[in-house]
Amino acid sequence: MAPFRSPAPAAPGPDLSLLALVLVLGLALAAATAKPSPAAAADLIGGIGLTRLAVYDQRPAPDGLMSGSPHVHAVTDEGYYVLGGTGRVELNDLAAGFRSVDLRPGRYVQFPPGTVHRLVSTDRLVLLVVMGNAGLAERGDARIYFGREVDENPGEFARLAGLAAARGLEGALDRRDAAVRAYSRLLELWSKDRPAYFRELGRFIGVHMKAAAGLRREFSEAVAAGPAAWSERFRRRVETLPAAAGEGAPILHDPPDGETLGMCGLLRPVAGFASVGPARDGASGNRGPE
């Protein structure tokens, strides 16, 4: 862009160069402080994250199972409510090691951060995923397990992690396959050498914890906009009792037409909301956004 030049004024007037500078600085400040309005984390009750997840079943993984990629979160709790189908979730943590939980419609399972987990579908497993911390599990707080050799090769890790973005569904399934091959070796250690299993599990969890430490600021900002903001909202509501706080309005989310490629399957995030408009004159039913 060519530099701004103000014409020489015939008479004293406003300094146009100064006005231009103020305008540029104002636009820069607005861009720096803008927040994505239609999908603010604080929109969902409690500042949680919600996603509909259909576990990958387009083709089996190398171990013969329809599954997602094994992965871990550093600071985010996660829960699965089963909407349909059947399957299981495999959980690995440093306190108890490996265990498997059967999933069927109506069941709900929740686990804390630091749990390496993999979803397995036996019959078209579909879940509602509930995530703490404003959905950080899908916003940076996750690492797929590819084994020690890949963890020690940042370039190879980046290549594998980026397969879905590079090649779509086939890339996502190839990424899953690479993870499952490594994960199968981890489960073999569980069967044959428990001390080695726990050493490898601890090593991998530690790798992600170290990486997550570099994202403290981003994580803290997300929590401040989500759960912390909701906590403050509740405090204000309690303090104003018996009066009503008079804040907020009904909102509505319509599912997107497409799906995104997640670590475990096809995702439809519950993000992007519109206000529910007033009822038409003489109408009594619910109404969508204007």
C-alpha positions, 0 to 999 in steps of 0.5 A, a space after each residue: 500500500 502506498 503511504 498516505 500523503 495529505 495535500 497541502 492545505 490552503 488554510 489551517 485545518 485538521 491534520 489529515 496525517 494524524 487523522 489517518 494514523 488514528 484511523 489505522 490504529 483504531 482499525 488495528 485495535 478492533 481487529 486485535 480485540 475482535 471475538 468470533 461472535 456467532 460461536 462464542 464459548 460462553 454461549 453454551 451453558 456453563 461454557 462447555 463444548 458440545 459435538 455430535 460424533 460418529 465414530 469412523 466406520 468407513 474401514 477397519 483399523 489395522 487391528 480389525 476394529 472400526 475406531 478412532 485415533 487414540 489420544 490424550 488431553 492435558 487439562 480438559 475433561 471429556 464425556 460421551 453420551 451415547 445417542 445411537 449404536 454400540 461400541 466401547 471406549 478404551 481408557 488408559 491412565 497412570 492410576 489404573 492402566 487399561 480398562 474398557 467401558 461398553 457403550 450403548 444408547 443412553 449410557 454416559 461415561 466421563 474421564 479426566 485429562 491425562 487419560 489416553 482414550 480410543 473409541 471403538 464402534 461395533 455398530 454405528 456408534 454415535 455420541 454427544 461429546 461433552 467437553 470442559 474448558 469451552 471445548 479445548 479438547 477440539 481447540 488445541 488440547 489434544 495429542 494423538 498417540 503415534 509412539 515414541 519414534 514419531 514423538 521424537 521426530 517433529 517433522 513426522 509427527 506434523 506430517 501424520 497429524 496433518 493427513 486429514 487436512 491434506 487428504 480429507 477422509 482417506 487422510 484421516 483414516 490413514 492417520 488413525 491407522 498409523 496411531 492404532 499400529 502404535 497403540 496396539 504395541 502399547 496394549 501388547 505391553 499391558 498384556 506382557 510387561 506392565 512396568 514397560 506399559 506404564 513407562 511408555 504411557 507416562 512418557 507420552 502423557 508427559 510429552 503432551 503436558 509439556 507441549 500444553 504448558 506452552 499454551 497456558 495463555 491461550 487455554 486461560 483465555 478460552 476458560 475466561 471466556 467460557 466457564 469463568 464467565 458463566 461462573 461470574 454470570 451465576 454470581 450476579 444472578 444470585 446477588 440480584 435475587 429476588 430480582 431477575 438479572 435480566 440478561 441473555 436471550 434464547 438462542 438456537 443452533 442449526 446443525 451444519 450441512 457438512 461434517 469435519 474430520 476429527 480424531 475419532 470420527 465425523 464431527 458436527 460441533 454445536 457452535 454458531 448460534 442465532 437469537 430466537 426471534 419473537 413469535 408472530 402475532 397470533 402464533 404460539 409455536 416456537 420460532 427460529 432465528 430471523 
